[in-house]
């Protein structure tokens, strides 16, 4: 019978190598989850900006369709909730001077920060 020899270097992983591998793996997973979180937040921000732009355009089109040039002033108003399924959005319209500068502002809250979008146009009475 041949004697069994034990080498000083066994095949396999040491405890230190295993701990280092697990640490790197956990760091990688945390970074990936953080990137997913950033992507979701960016998507929400883009969606809110799109909704705000649509709400501003909608009001601007209503103002452009006013029965007369004088009726444009009646659209001016204080900041108020939009309603209609958009609970975080508020809209405000200002009309200034002649030719009339019409500004439609849409506000919303995003992660505790107030965001705003402004749509501006000039309207003149050409007397047609």
C-alpha positions in Angstrom: 0.0 0.0 0.0 1.2 3.4 -1.0 1.2 6.1 1.7 -1.2 9.1 1.2 0.6 12.4 0.8 -1.1 15.7 1.7 0.1 18.7 -0.2 0.3 22.1 1.4 -1.8 23.6 -1.4 -5.2 22.0 -1.8 -7.3 22.5 -4.9 -10.4 24.7 -4.4 -11.2 28.1 -3.0 -10.0 29.6 0.2 -12.4 31.4 2.6 -10.9 34.7 1.7 -11.5 34.1 -2.0 -15.1 33.1 -1.4 -15.8 36.2 0.7 -14.2 38.5 -1.9 -16.3 36.9 -4.7 -19.5 37.3 -2.7 -18.7 40.9 -1.9 -18.1 41.8 -5.5 -21.3 40.0 -6.5 -23.3 41.9 -4.0 -21.8 45.2 -5.1 -22.7 44.4 -8.7 -26.3 43.5 -7.8 -26.7 46.8 -5.8 -25.3 48.8 -8.7 -27.7 47.1 -11.1 -30.7 47.8 -8.8 -29.7 51.4 -8.5 -29.5 51.8 -12.3 -33.0 50.3 -12.6 -34.3 52.8 -10.0 -32.8 55.7 -12.0 -34.3 54.4 -15.2 -37.8 54.2 -13.6 -37.5 57.7 -12.2 -36.4 59.1 -15.5 -39.3 57.4 -17.2 -41.8 58.9 -14.7 -40.2 62.4 -15.2 -40.5 62.1 -19.0 -44.1 60.9 -18.7 -45.0 63.8 -16.4 -43.4 66.4 -18.8 -45.4 64.9 -21.7 -48.7 65.1 -19.8 -47.9 68.7 -18.7 -47.1 69.7 -22.3 -50.4 68.1 -23.5 -52.4 70.0 -20.8 -50.7 73.3 -21.8 -51.4 72.7 -25.5 -55.0 71.7 -24.8 -55.6 75.0 -23.0 -53.8 77.0 -25.6 -55.9 75.5 -28.3 -59.1 76.4 -26.4 -57.8 80.0 -26.1 -57.0 80.1 -29.9 -60.5 79.0 -30.6 -62.0 81.9 -28.6 -65.1 83.5 -30.2 -63.4 86.9 -30.4 -60.1 88.6 -29.7 -61.7 90.2 -26.6 -62.7 86.8 -25.2 -59.1 85.8 -24.8 -58.9 87.8 -21.5 -61.6 85.6 -20.0 -59.2 82.6 -20.0 -56.8 84.3 -17.6 -57.0 82.8 -14.2 -55.2 81.8 -11.0 -53.4 78.6 -10.5 -56.0 75.8 -10.0 -56.0 71.9 -10.2 -56.5 70.5 -13.7 -58.8 67.7 -12.6 -60.0 65.1 -15.1 -57.7 62.3 -13.9 -54.6 64.4 -13.4 -54.5 65.0 -9.6 -50.8 66.2 -9.4 -51.2 68.9 -12.1 -52.2 72.5 -11.7 -52.7 75.0 -14.5 -52.5 78.8 -14.7 -53.1 81.2 -17.6 -51.9 84.8 -17.8 -52.8 87.3 -20.6 -50.8 90.5 -20.8 -50.9 93.6 -23.0 -51.9 94.1 -26.6 -50.9 92.2 -28.7 -51.9 89.7 -26.1 -49.1 87.6 -24.7 -50.7 84.4 -23.5 -48.8 82.1 -21.1 -50.1 78.8 -20.0 -48.2 77.4 -17.0 -48.5 73.8 -15.8 -47.2 72.8 -12.4 -46.7 69.4 -10.8 -44.9 67.9 -7.8 -42.1 65.4 -8.5 -40.4 63.8 -5.5 -41.0 66.9 -3.4 -39.7 69.3 -6.0 -42.1 71.6 -7.9 -41.7 71.3 -11.6 -43.2 73.7 -14.2 -43.7 74.0 -17.9 -44.7 77.2 -19.7 -46.2 77.5 -23.2 -46.2 81.1 -24.5 -47.7 82.7 -27.7 -48.6 86.1 -29.0 -52.1 86.9 -30.3 -53.1 90.0 -32.2 -56.3 91.4 -33.6 -55.8 91.9 -37.3 -59.4 93.1 -37.7 -60.4 90.6 -40.4 
